[in-house]
């Protein structure tokens, strides 16, 4: 609700929004279809039925696959047609080329002290543009072959100077070329330096004016230097103590997520990732102490020990095929490390999300607030503030189509995959999940359907432009929606 109202409203206010008709209708229609599917499954769901969980997971995942296909397939077709048009144009240009153009001149390197030589009117004509048609060339070749067949000598090619351009058919070009056409500028001569002094100063200033976030990317892996800098500074003792858990988290993150830019590349940390990433996956999934022998033998072999042994072997191979001063250039090594980094990032996000959900449950237990209210307020705002900042920045940068697509494509992803994958995992684990709707969910669905249908009508009326007043109206609409949910939660409005 927050994304489809407040974020869309912010994009409409921040920039002039113009979207493509098919893309906008596709995204909004996919969101409406996802909500209808969710509503249908929630109304027909019966608790404890494993088959309903499987059907719901399958429908969510299939619908998301259809949505992704509707996005990717037209783009692939458009690129294929564009490539065909380019090939056709190239062939057509090759067949219809009737001109052979030649252009020559002589340039001599001149330094700063070289004087300009004034050319006479006759010398100016020594530079010439020669344009001949293909028919003339073919006739000349046929004539030469006929002479050779008759025993005559072919015509000798003589150097000549074009006095007039009326000897050949086709378009005519002037043969008059002034001497300054080939003039070498003084600052571009061979005696001038390759890099000017001004450019050297500008480059040095640009290196010093590196953004703070980029500097962080360049030296964040040097944890030892950072710790020494902090503890040797004049910061208060409290700040130094608080820096210890931050340094620990940074170290754990860096040994599980290898960095690939040359400035921050560290081969020891990259070699540790085949060990640390599987351990992180096992710990976040709760399978670290699982016996891989399955109790068939008298001894117990936990999973984390096997992961350490296998990961150590892979680490040795990675150390052998990587360089200590730059990131790997080979596709295989880069693919392995990037895959490990991606899996590690997913595990970190999963772990942080679990901690946030635990905090929300604790807040709800203390304040006696319902889970729906917490999801509609704290979780929705915290989850969507990043989307708001990103989409508004993208729209102000001149890409409102991308921003609006993200506003509607993100909720589709959250509904279909956010519900489809957990329900599929529950089905594979032998557990059943029930989709239920409380009063806050019903209010959200009603307000969301109204906002989506009104957005379709407004965009269609304004020829798929979004006026700024409608963006402000969407923000007011979300404010009314939030007030109604709070009134229901505090029982000001009886339901």
N, C-alpha and C positions, 0 to 999 in steps of 0.2 A: 504493500500500500504506500509506504513512504517513497519508494523508488518511482512508482508510476504516477505520483502526484507531486511531491516536493522536488524531486530531482528533475522531472520533466519541466516543472514550473521554473526552476532555476535555470535550466538550459534555455527555455523560451525567453526569459528576462535578460539573460546574459548575452544572447546573440540572436541574429535573424535566422530562424529555423526554416529550412526548406528541405523536405524529404522526398524520396521517390515513392510513387504511389504503391507499387507492388511490394516494395520492402516494408513499408509502414503497415500496410494491410496484412501482410504475412506475419509480422511480429505481434501485432495486436491480436490478430485472429488466433495465433498459436497460444497466446496467454489466456484468451477467453476459452479456447478449447481445453486447455490444461485445467482451468478452474472448473469447467463443467465436468470433466472426467473425475476430478477430485471430489466434487460434490456428489456425483453419481455413485462412486465407490464408497464414500462415507455413509450415504443413506442406505446402501445395500449391504454394508458390512455387518457380519455377525461375529461376535467375539469367540475366539477359540478355534476358528476354522482355518486350517492350514491351506486349504485350496484357495480361499479368498485372498490370502496373502500372496500366493504365487500368481494369481490372476492380476492382482493390482500391480505387483512388481513388473510383470510382463507388459501390461498395458502402458505403464509409465515409461518404461525403457523403449518400447516400440514407437510410442508417440514422439519421444525425443529424437529417435533415429530418423523418423519421417521429417521432423522439423529441420534437423541438420542437413538432411538430403535436399530439402527445398531451398536451403541456403547455398549449399555447395554445388549442386548440379547445374543450376543456371549460370553460375560463375564459370564453371568448367566449359559449358557449352559456348559461352560468350568468348572465352579465350581461344577455344578451338576455331570458332568462326573468324576471329580476328587473325589468327595465324594463317588460316586458309586464304583470307583476303590479301594478306601480305605476300604469300607465295604466288597468288594469281596476278597481283600487280607487278611483281618482279618478272614473271614470265611474260606478261603483256608488254612491259617496258623493254624487255630483251627483243621481242619480236618486232615492235614498232619503232625501234631505234633506227632512224634514217640519216643520222648525222655523225660525222667523225670530226671532233674538234681537237685542235692542237694549239699549244701555247708554249712558247719558249722565250727564255731571256737569260742573260748572263749576269750573275751577281759576284762581285768581288768583295772580300772582307775589307772594311775600311775602319780605321780608328777615329779617334776624336779629332786628330789634327789633319785628316784628309779633307781636301777642299773639293767642293762641288765643281764638276766639269760641265760647262755649258755646251750643249749639243746643238748642232745646226739643224735646220729644217730637214735636210736630206738624211742626217744621221737618225733623226727621230723615226724615220720610216723603216729602220732596220729591225725593229720589233714588230712582229706581225701576228695576227690571229688568222689561221687558215681554217676554213670551214668547207668541207666537201661532203657531198651526199653519197650514200651507198651506191646509187646507180652509176655515178661517175667512176667510182673505184672499180665496180664490176665491169663497166665498158672498157676501162683501161686494161684490166687483166685479160679480158677476151681478146683485145687488140694485140697485146703482147704475145699471147699464145698463138694467134694466127700468124704473126710474123715469124715466130720460131718454127711453126709447121711448114711455112713456105721457104724455109732456109734463110730467111733474112735475120738480121740482128735485131734484138729487141731495142726499144727506144732507150737511149741513155738518160739516166736521171741527172739533171743538172740543178745546181743550186741557183735559185733565182730570187729576186726580190719583188714582192707584189707591189706593183705600181697602182693598181686599181682593183677593187674587189669585184669587178663585173665579169671575171673569167669563169666563175662557177655558179651553178644553179643553187637555189635554196636561199635562205636568209642571208643578208649581207651585213657585214660588220666592218666598222672603220678600222683601217690599219694604222691609224695615227696613234702613237703611244708616246706620251710625254715622259721626260726623263725622271720626273718626280714620282712616277708610278712605281718604280723599282728603288726608290730612295731608301737607304738604310738610316733609320733614326740614330742620332748621335748617342742617345742613352742605351740603344739596343745593339751597339757595335760590339766587336770582339774585345775591345779594350775596356769595356765597362764591366764591373763586378757582377757575378751571378746573383748575389743577394745584396740588395741595397741596405744602407745603414738603417733606414727607417723601418724596413721589414724585419731586420734583426732585433731592433728595439721592440717592435710590436709583438714578435714571437716571444721574447723574454717576458714582456708584460702579460701576455696571454697565459704563459706557464705559471706565473705567479698568481694570476687571478682565477685559479681553479675553484669551482664551487665547493662548498664545505662537504656536501654529500659525496662528491667525487673524490675529494681528499680522503674521506673516510673509507671509501672502497680501496684506495691505493695503499693505506697503511694499517687497515684494521687487523690484518693477519699477524702483524708484528706485535703480539700480545705482550711479550716481555718488555719491549721498549715502552709501551703504553703504561704498563704497571709501574715501571721504574719512574716514568715521568710523573705519574700521579702521586706516588708516595714520596718523591723528592721535592714536590712542589710545596707551596705555602697554603694549601687547602686545609680547611678545618679537619680535625680528627674524625668527625662524624662522616664527612664526605669520603674520606679514605676508607672507613669501615664499610660504608655502603657500596663502595666500588668493588669490594671483594666478590659478592655474588654476581655482579654484572660481568666482571672479568671471567668468572667461572662459566657463566652462560655463553659468553663470546667464544671461549675456548672450546666448549662442547659443540657449539654451532659450527665453528670453523673446521673441526676435525671430522665432522659428518657431512658438511656441504663444501666440496672443493671449489675454489675460485679459479676462473679460467682466464682472467686478464693477466698479461705478463707482469704487470707491476705488483700484483698480489699473489702470484703463483708461488706455491710452496710444495715441493715434492714430498717432504716427510708427511705433511697433512693429507696430501692426495693419496699417498700410499696407505695411510691409516683408514681411509674411507671404505675399502672393501671389508674391513673388520668392524668398523663402528656403525656403518649403515645397517647391515643385517642385525646387529645387536639392538639398534634403535627400533627397528621394525618389530623384533621379537618382544622387546620391553613394552612398547606401546600397545601391541596386540595381546599381551599377557601370556605369551607362549615361551618365555625364556627358560622356564624350569620344566618344560614338558620332556618326558623321557622318550627319546627317539627309538629306543629298543622296544617300547610298548610293553614292558614288563615280561618279556619272553626270556630274559636272561637274569642271572642272579645279581648282576651289577646294574647300576643306574647311570645312564649317560644323558645329562640334560642337553637341551638344544643349544644353549649358548656356548657350550664347550665345542660342539661340532662346528658352529659358526665361526668361532675363533680360529680353529685349525684350518678350515677351508679358506676363510678370509686371509689368513696369514700367507698361504700359498699364493693366492691371487695378488696380495700386496707385493710379494717378491717379484712377480712377473711385471706388475705395474712399475715398480722401481727400476727394473731392467730396461723397460721400453720408454721411459720418460726422461726428460732433461731437467737438471736442477735449476736452470736459469729462465726457462720459458715453458709455457703450457704446451701439451702435446699437439703436434701438427697432424698426426695420422688420424684417419677417420675412426678406426677401431678403438684406439685408446680414448679418443675424445667422446665417442658414443658411450663407452663403458662408464667413464667418470661422470658424464652429464646425466646418464640414467640413474646412477647412484645419487647424484645431487638432487634430481627431481624427486626420487623416492624419499630421500631424507627431508626435503621441504614439505612434502605431504604429511610425513609423520610429525614434524614439528607443528604444523598447522593443526593436525588432529589432536595432539597433546594440549596445545594452548586452548583449542575449542572445548575440550573436555574440562579443563580447569575453569574456563569462563562459565560453562554450564553448571559446574558444581557451585560456583559463587552465586549464580542466579538462583539456584535451588535453595541455597542457604539464606539469601535475601528474602525469597518468598516464604520460607519457613518462619523467619523472624517477623516479617510484616504481615503474615497471613494473606498475602496476595496470591491470586490464581496464576497458574503457569501461562495462561493465555494473555493476561495483562502484562506480565513481565516480558513475554515475547513481543507484544505489540508496542512496548515502550522502550525498555532498556536494551533488549536484544536487537530490536529493529533499528533503533537509532545508532547504536554502536556498530551494527553490521552495515549500515548504509551511509554513514558519514563519509567513508572513503569513496563510495560510488558517487556521492554528491560532488565532492571536490574534484574527482577525476573527470566526470562527465562535463561539468561546467568548464573546466580547464580545456578539455578537448573541443568543446563548442566554441569557446572564445578564440581558440587557435585556428578556427576556420573549418572544423569538421562536425557540424551539427548533425549530419546524417549518422555518423558513427556514434555520437553521444545518445541520440534518441534510440538507435538500435540497441545500445547497451542498456538503456532504461527498461526496455521491454524484453530483451533477450535474457537478461540476468534473472528476472523472476521465473521465466520459463525453465531455465536451467535449475533454479532452486527447487521448483515444484516437482519437475519430472525426474531429474537425477537425484535431488535431495531426498525424495521419498522412494524412488524406484530402487536405488542401490541398497539402502538399509533394509527395505522389505525383501529384496532378493537375498541379502545376507541372512536375514532372519529365517527365510524359508529354507535355505541351505543348512542352517543350524538346527532346523526342526522346531522353530518357534513360530508362533502366529502373532501377528500384529493387527490391532483394530484401529480403524480410522473413525474418529468420533469428532463431533462438532458441538462446542458449547456456545453460549450466547455471544461471546466476543468473536468467535469464528464466523457466526452467522452475520453479525454486524459488518465484519471485514469483507465478507463475500458480497454483501449487498452494496456497500460503498464502492468496492472495487469494480463490480459490474457496471455501476452507474458511471464511474469515471472513465472506464475504457470505452463504453459506447459513446459518451459525450466527446471523448477525444477523437474517435472516428468521425463523428458528425462535424466537429469544428474543423478538423484538418481537411475534410472533403469540401466543406463550404468555402474555405479560404485557399483552395487549390493546393493543398498539402503544404501550406505555410502555417506556422503557429504564431498567432499574434501575442504580444507581451501581456495583454490584459488577461488572456486565458491562462498564462502561467501563474499570474498572481491569484486568479480564481482557484486554481488547483491547490495552491498553498493554503488559502482560506478554507477550502474544502477539507484538507487534511486536518486543519486545526479544529474544525467542527467534529470531524470523526474522532479525534483524540479526546475532545471534551465529552462526547457521548460515551466512549468506553470508560473514562474515569467516573462518570456519573453512574454507570451501571456497576462498576466495581465497588464503589462506595455506597451503593444501594440508594442513591439519590433518585434514580429512575428505577421503578419496580418492573421486573420482567416476568 
